[in-house]
Amino acid sequence: MDIPRITLNNGVSIPQLGLGVFQTRQGEETVNAVREALQAGYRHIDTAMIYRNEESVGEGIRQSGIDRRDVFVTTKLWNDDIRAGATKEACYRSMDRLGVDYLDLYLIHWPAQGWERCWEQMAQLYAEHRVRAIGVCNFQRHHLESLLAMSGMRPAVNQIESSPQFANQRLIDFSNAKRIDVEAYSPLGGTGGNLLADPRLAVIGRQYGKSPAQIVIRWHVQRGVIVLPKSTHAERIRQNFDVFDFKLSDEHMRQIAAMETGKRNSADPDHFDF
């Protein structure tokens, strides 16, 4: 089954569903998850330097037998390198660990001090064709406004926390209005969350013959965001992919949106200390 794709503001096409590997351990766990995902039909893998598993992501891609050109690979610039202004050096190190000679998407991971200088360096990487697209993570509206005011290079994406319990819809709407696509991390509520135990999801799922996780992933897809669920279990990886053969009704979309609590599971982009 083909994954729907979204065309970013620079014309690059990105699969709307990807595998996230946050907190997936370096070594067999990550290698196996990436290989299983690609063999199941995924074509989008999202990692980061700070996840400490880029080498294993690269190995999983190689073991999958899928041509590198057919896999959309994202990684991220960590805060220490942002503060040091070491954008290009960090990017090259990530590519070396991944075993690739270009990135499909490179993201500023958090709006750490010095991100403005790093954005211009990322624009240079883009101009030099080392990366196919650049973007940001965890940027609030005021960060995006500052970026757009200082640079002619518009981010292709803003990767932010978003789930039915913390939809972050106003930021999604603002990003989209500025022609910046949104990627949702912690789409199933995040580590330690209780979203999937909500009985309302089970009730909706029974009407479609789908699991609570599949219902939530489909909700994200119909909102038009790029969704990045994570799992290390082969069966769950395949199950998370099986969300393109049904469509949630408008009423069910509203019921899921009503699960909003307004509480983040991740750090606040305006108040983080790492």
N, C-alpha and C positions, 0 to 999 in steps of 0.2 A: 504494500500500500504506500502510495506517495504521500509525503508530508506536505501540507500547504506551505508555500513560501511567501515571504514578504519582501518587497523591493524597498531597500533603504534609500535615503535621500541622495545618495551618490550613484544609484543604479545597481548596486550589489544586491544579489538575492540571498536571503537567509532562511533556512528552514525554521518554521514557526515553533517546532518542538525540538528541544535539545536535551542531552543528558548533562546534569550538573554533577560535579565530583567533589564538592565541598565536604571535608571531613572523611573522604574516602582514602584509606591508607595507601601509601606508596608501596609498590610491589604487586603481588598477585591480585589483591582485592581490586585495585584500580585497573590493572591490565585486563582482568576478566570482565569487569563491568563495562569497560569501553568496547572490548571485543564483542561481547554479547549484544550490546546496544547496536553496534554497527551491523552485525549480522542479522539483527531483528528488523533493521530498516532505518534506524536513526542515521542522520547525516550531519549532526551538529553536536559538538562536544565543548563544554564550557569549563575551563579550569582557571587557575591563577598561580602566580609564583608562590604566594603564601600558603597555598594548599599543600605544597611540598610533594606534589605527585605528577609534575609535568613529564618526567622521564617515563613514568608508567603509562600516562596517557598516550605518549608517542609510541610506546611498545604495543599498546592495545590496538592502536590504529594499524600498525604494521601487521600484527597477527590476524587482524580481521580479514585481510585480503582485499579490502576496499581501497581503490585508488585514492591517493592523497588529495587529488584535485576534486574528488567528490565528497570530501569531508570538510565541513565548516568548523574551523578551529579558532576558539577564543581563549586568550589569556589576559592577565591584568598586571598593571604596574603597581607595586606595593608602596605603602606609605613611606618607608625608610628611603626608598629610591626617589620618591616624589620630593621629600624634604632635601635630599642631596642633589637634586637636579640631574639625576643619572638615568634619564629616560631611555636614551639610545642604548647605553651599555646594558641596562636591565632587559630591554627588548631582545637584544642579541643573545643574552644568556638564556632567556626563555626559549628562544628558537633553537638554540643548541640542545637544551634539555629535551625539548619535544622532538628533535631530529627533523626539523622542517626548515625550509629556506624562505618561507614567508608565513605571515599570519593572516587569517581572514578578518579577524577583529581584535583590536588591542584597546583595552579600557583603562582609564584612571580608576583605581579601585575605591578610593575614598577622597573627599575633598580636603586632603591634608595640606598643611602650609607649603606653598610653593607650587600648587597645582597649575597656576596660571602659566608659569615658565614651562612646565612640563607639557602643557597643551600645545604650545608652539613647537616644541621638539617632536611631539607626536605628529603634528601636521607635516613636519619635515620627513618623518618616516613614511608617511602616506605619499608625499610628493616623490619620494625615492622608490616607491613601489615595493617597500618591504612589508607593508601591511595593506590590505585591501579596503579596510574601513577602520575608523577610530571612533571612540565614544567614551562615556563616563559611567560610573556607578555611584549610587547613593548621593546624587546631586539633587538638592532641593531647588525650588523655583528660583530663589535668589542666587544660587550658584549658577544656574543656567542663564539667568539674565546677565550676570557678570561676564560669563564666557561669551555669550552672543554679542555683548557690547564691545569686547576687546579683540575679537577674532573674526575674520571672515570665514573661518573653517567651522562649519556647524557639526556637532556630534551626530553620528549616525544613530546611536542608541543611548538611552539612559537606563541602566540596569538597577532596579530598585526592589525593595521588599514589597510583595503584594500577595495577598491571599484573601479568601472571603472574610476572615476576621480582621484584616488590615488591608483594605482594598487599595488605599493610596490613590483613590480615583481622581482627586483634584490635581495631583501632580501628573498623573497619566494624561489627563485632558490638556493640561498646560503644555506638556512635552509634545503631544501630538499636534497641538495648534502651532507649534514651532517647527513642525516637520521632523521631529525626533521620535523614532520608534522606541517603545518601552519593552524591556525584558523583565520578567518577574522571577526573582529568586525567593526561596522559601515558599513556593506556590501552594504547597500542601500544609502550610502552617508552621513549618520550621521544626528543628530538633527540639524535642521536649514539649511540643504543642499538643493540643487535644482536638484539633479540628476534625480529623477523620473519624473520631468517636461520636461526633454529633449525630443523634438519631435522625435528624431531618435529612441528612445526606443518604442514610440507608433507605429511608422511605422513597426519596427521589430515585435512587439507584435501582430499586426493585422495579420501577416502572419502565426502565430502559434495559434491564438485565446487566447493569454495570456496577462496579465497586464504587465506594465513596471517593477514592482517589481518582478514578476515571471521570466521575461526575465533576470534580473540582477542576481537573485539567481541561475538560471540555468547556467549562465556564470561562476559564482564561482564554482559550482559543476563540470563543465567540465574542469576547471583549476586544479581540484584535491585538492582544499582546503576544510577545514571544515568551514561551513558558519553559522553565528549566527544572523539571522534577529530578530528584536524585534517588538512586537506589543502588545497592550492591547485589541484589538478588535477581537472578536471571529471569525468573517467572514474573516478578514485579516489574522489571524493566520492560518486558514484552507487554505486560498488561497496561502500563502507562502509555505505551505507544498506540494501543488499540482504542482510540478515541475519535476516529474520523468516519465511523459508520453510523453515527446518530447525531441528532441535534436537539439541544435542550429547548423547551418551550419558553416563551417570554415569561410566563408565570414562574417557572422553575428558576430562570435566571434571577428574577426578583427575590424569590425565596432564599436563594444562596447569598445574594447581596445583603439580605437582612441579617446575616450572621455577623455583620460588622461589630467589632468591639472597640475599635479605635486604638488598640494597644499593639505596639510593635513587639516582635519577637527578637529582632536584631537590634544593633546599636542605633542610636539617634545620630544621623549625619551631622547635626549641629553641635553634638556633645559626645565626642568619642576621645578616648585617651590611649590609642594605640597607633 
